[in-house]
């Protein structure tokens, strides 16, 4: 590894340390109570070091959003079925991928989906460009199901939101509370069964 490559690697490692410290503090203390100095103290660096990577706290927050959504998009893209008309199978796989993301990355899931944009000091959810990409991919699948008659409705927006609400509720309960009063031995198996049940109620005739 050359000198430039090693320096780049060290920079990326430090940036990841900043991200890890920031997301932990944001979730535990609330965004409004976190300062650049607090983040710097946690990783044992001077605040000036963080300013080499980010202009302010909001810049760090937006970077975490981008990273989190891009991880989610990778999960969703990994299960795309090419050259198939089985859109319902596609939806099930992507639903499971969404839950897998929440279980594997609970901190990112909580930050981008459970904390409100006001809690994070953002002026509007429209700032979440990557989130729109993930949502639109779900909407596209819903539109295809309506077109094929799998879903008996002509309201794409309502059905897409209902579908996401189901997945969000399942992901939130399983990833952060382990199901509450429901005994869950294997989160991913449990989620898979719930998703199969949910989509089995779609009318494919």
LUMMARLO-729126 format. One record per residue (C-alpha): residue number from 1; residue in three letters; x, y, z. Coordinates in Angstrom, 3 decimals, m for minus. Each point is the difference from the previous one (the first is absolute). Example, Ala and Ser with C-alpha at 12.3 -4.5 7.8 and 13.67 -1.06 7.14 Angstrom:
2
1;ALA;12.300;m4.500;7.800
2;SER;1.370;3.440;m0.660
REM end
This chain:
205
1;UNK;0.000;0.000;0.000
2;UNK;1.397;3.377;m1.048
3;UNK;0.275;3.083;2.205
4;UNK;m3.038;1.704;m1.552
5;UNK;m2.126;m3.134;0.306
6;UNK;0.994;m0.416;3.642
7;UNK;m0.845;3.634;0.761
8;UNK;m3.375;m0.359;m1.702
9;UNK;m0.720;m3.144;1.994
10;UNK;0.913;1.738;3.254
11;UNK;m2.286;2.935;m0.885
12;UNK;m2.916;m2.343;m0.706
13;UNK;0.612;m1.889;3.245
14;UNK;m0.065;3.262;1.967
15;UNK;m3.152;1.114;m1.797
16;UNK;m1.648;m3.297;0.955
17;UNK;1.025;0.572;3.620
18;UNK;m1.665;3.414;m0.123
19;UNK;m3.165;m1.562;m1.455
20;UNK;m0.113;m2.750;2.626
21;UNK;0.465;2.454;2.848
22;UNK;m2.531;2.453;m1.416
23;UNK;m2.776;m2.531;m0.579
24;UNK;0.418;m1.394;3.510
25;UNK;m0.177;3.477;1.534
26;UNK;m2.920;1.084;m2.213
27;UNK;m2.050;m3.035;1.037
28;UNK;0.909;0.065;3.693
29;UNK;0.065;3.737;0.710
30;UNK;m2.201;1.475;m2.718
31;UNK;1.347;1.997;m2.917
32;UNK;m0.658;3.334;1.706
33;UNK;2.262;m0.974;2.921
34;UNK;2.947;m1.132;m2.099
35;UNK;2.813;2.359;m0.924
36;UNK;3.073;m0.373;m2.176
37;UNK;2.055;0.116;3.202
38;UNK;m1.938;m2.928;1.476
39;UNK;0.628;m2.043;m3.116
40;UNK;3.677;0.965;0.047
41;UNK;0.336;m0.926;3.681
42;UNK;m1.534;m3.408;m0.659
43;UNK;2.578;m0.894;m2.633
44;UNK;2.764;1.821;1.917
45;UNK;0.835;2.491;m2.713
46;UNK;m0.018;3.798;m0.078
47;UNK;m3.199;1.609;m1.374
48;UNK;2.102;1.548;m2.759
49;UNK;0.625;m3.481;m1.390
50;UNK;m3.719;m0.583;m0.527
51;UNK;m0.302;3.309;m1.833
52;UNK;2.444;m1.371;m2.568
53;UNK;m2.757;m2.446;m0.999
54;UNK;m3.268;1.750;0.853
55;UNK;m1.038;3.644;0.082
56;UNK;m2.420;m0.464;2.931
57;UNK;m2.222;m2.454;1.893
58;UNK;m2.740;0.047;m2.644
59;UNK;2.564;m0.941;m2.632
60;UNK;0.866;m3.096;2.051
61;UNK;m3.671;m0.846;0.404
62;UNK;m0.687;0.262;m3.727
63;UNK;3.027;m2.171;m0.728
64;UNK;m1.336;m2.645;2.392
65;UNK;m3.356;0.137;m1.794
66;UNK;1.702;m0.498;m3.341
67;UNK;2.085;m2.901;1.292
68;UNK;m3.006;m1.673;1.637
69;UNK;m2.261;0.294;m3.034
70;UNK;2.738;m1.192;m2.325
71;UNK;0.450;m3.097;2.169
72;UNK;m3.754;m0.596;m0.215
73;UNK;0.020;0.427;m3.780
74;UNK;2.797;m2.585;m0.248
75;UNK;m2.140;m2.461;1.978
76;UNK;m2.950;0.641;m2.325
77;UNK;2.023;m0.172;m3.204
78;UNK;1.615;m3.266;1.055
79;UNK;m3.321;m1.835;m0.338
80;UNK;m1.202;1.433;m3.298
81;UNK;m1.326;m2.790;m2.189
82;UNK;0.840;0.678;m3.633
83;UNK;m2.111;m1.102;m2.946
84;UNK;m2.974;m1.213;2.014
85;UNK;m3.681;0.851;0.131
86;UNK;m0.338;m1.311;3.567
87;UNK;m0.334;3.441;1.538
88;UNK;m1.498;m1.355;3.217
89;UNK;3.060;m2.164;0.609
90;UNK;2.112;3.086;m0.669
91;UNK;m1.935;1.983;2.584
92;UNK;0.385;m2.731;2.630
93;UNK;3.757;m0.166;m0.548
94;UNK;0.356;3.757;0.232
95;UNK;m2.193;0.075;3.114
96;UNK;2.260;m2.574;1.634
97;UNK;3.051;2.018;m1.084
98;UNK;m1.504;3.096;1.656
99;UNK;m0.443;m1.905;3.276
100;UNK;3.497;m1.473;m0.281
101;UNK;1.388;3.529;m0.314
102;UNK;m1.844;1.083;3.162
103;UNK;1.194;m3.032;1.975
104;UNK;3.602;0.220;m1.215
105;UNK;0.235;3.800;0.321
106;UNK;m2.283;1.029;2.906
107;UNK;1.825;3.280;0.637
108;UNK;m0.384;1.177;m3.581
109;UNK;m3.599;m1.217;m0.140
110;UNK;m0.886;1.937;3.130
111;UNK;1.763;3.136;m1.204
112;UNK;m1.544;0.149;m3.463
113;UNK;m3.465;m1.446;0.629
114;UNK;m0.985;0.362;3.659
115;UNK;1.389;3.399;0.982
116;UNK;m2.126;2.759;m1.546
117;UNK;1.645;2.605;m2.215
118;UNK;m0.864;2.655;2.614
119;UNK;1.803;m2.013;2.679
120;UNK;3.015;0.050;m2.276
121;UNK;m0.176;3.728;m0.560
122;UNK;m0.857;m0.269;m3.690
123;UNK;m2.446;2.373;m1.642
124;UNK;m1.711;m2.573;m2.223
125;UNK;m0.010;m3.746;m0.830
126;UNK;0.554;1.081;m3.615
127;UNK;3.684;0.260;0.911
128;UNK;0.167;m3.799;m0.001
129;UNK;0.757;m0.558;m3.705
130;UNK;1.181;m3.588;0.475
131;UNK;m3.132;m0.795;1.983
132;UNK;m2.133;1.084;m2.947
133;UNK;1.913;m2.429;m2.237
134;UNK;m0.732;m2.912;2.358
135;UNK;m3.671;0.949;0.338
136;UNK;m0.474;0.446;m3.749
137;UNK;1.327;m3.497;m0.665
138;UNK;m2.749;m1.368;2.263
139;UNK;m2.567;2.195;m1.728
140;UNK;1.054;m1.382;m3.388
141;UNK;m0.655;m3.560;1.174
142;UNK;m3.402;0.957;1.406
143;UNK;m0.930;1.655;m3.295
144;UNK;0.915;m3.209;m1.843
145;UNK;m2.156;m2.071;2.370
146;UNK;m2.948;2.308;m0.609
147;UNK;0.563;m0.193;m3.749
148;UNK;m0.013;m3.822;0.114
149;UNK;m3.069;m0.129;2.236
150;UNK;1.910;m1.548;2.918
151;UNK;m1.088;2.929;2.158
152;UNK;m3.626;1.044;m0.429
153;UNK;0.400;3.753;0.279
154;UNK;0.731;2.978;m2.203
155;UNK;1.602;2.141;2.719
156;UNK;3.745;m0.550;m0.285
157;UNK;0.888;2.494;2.719
158;UNK;m2.278;m1.494;2.675
159;UNK;1.073;m3.580;m0.699
160;UNK;3.691;0.897;m0.107
161;UNK;m0.280;1.810;3.326
162;UNK;m1.969;m2.899;1.520
163;UNK;2.631;m2.466;m1.193
164;UNK;2.817;2.107;1.436
165;UNK;m1.941;0.457;3.264
166;UNK;m0.214;m3.772;0.413
167;UNK;3.713;m0.447;m0.642
168;UNK;0.961;2.963;2.181
169;UNK;m2.100;m1.264;2.907
170;UNK;1.444;m3.493;m0.305
171;UNK;3.560;1.297;m0.312
172;UNK;m0.367;2.411;2.924
173;UNK;m1.443;m2.582;2.385
174;UNK;2.427;m2.743;m0.943
175;UNK;3.197;2.051;m0.232
176;UNK;m0.425;2.204;3.050
177;UNK;m2.336;m1.859;2.360
178;UNK;0.342;m3.650;m1.011
179;UNK;m3.758;m0.202;m0.475
180;UNK;m1.059;1.285;3.394
181;UNK;m2.252;m2.647;1.614
182;UNK;0.480;m2.380;m2.954
183;UNK;2.754;m2.567;0.477
184;UNK;2.336;0.111;m2.996
185;UNK;2.838;m2.507;m0.132
186;UNK;1.243;0.877;m3.484
187;UNK;m0.889;3.504;m1.188
188;UNK;0.559;m0.633;m3.692
189;UNK;m1.968;m3.252;m0.105
190;UNK;m2.847;1.614;1.927
191;UNK;m0.037;2.998;m2.353
192;UNK;0.069;m2.255;m3.050
193;UNK;m3.096;m1.863;1.185
194;UNK;m1.827;3.258;0.732
195;UNK;0.830;1.317;m3.473
196;UNK;m1.136;m3.234;m1.666
197;UNK;m3.308;0.225;1.848
198;UNK;m0.464;3.669;m0.910
199;UNK;0.601;m0.478;m3.722
200;UNK;m1.982;m3.248;m0.180
201;UNK;m3.097;2.153;0.489
202;UNK;0.609;1.777;m3.308
203;UNK;m2.447;m1.173;m2.630
204;UNK;1.940;m1.454;m2.922
205;UNK;m3.044;m1.274;m1.851
REM end
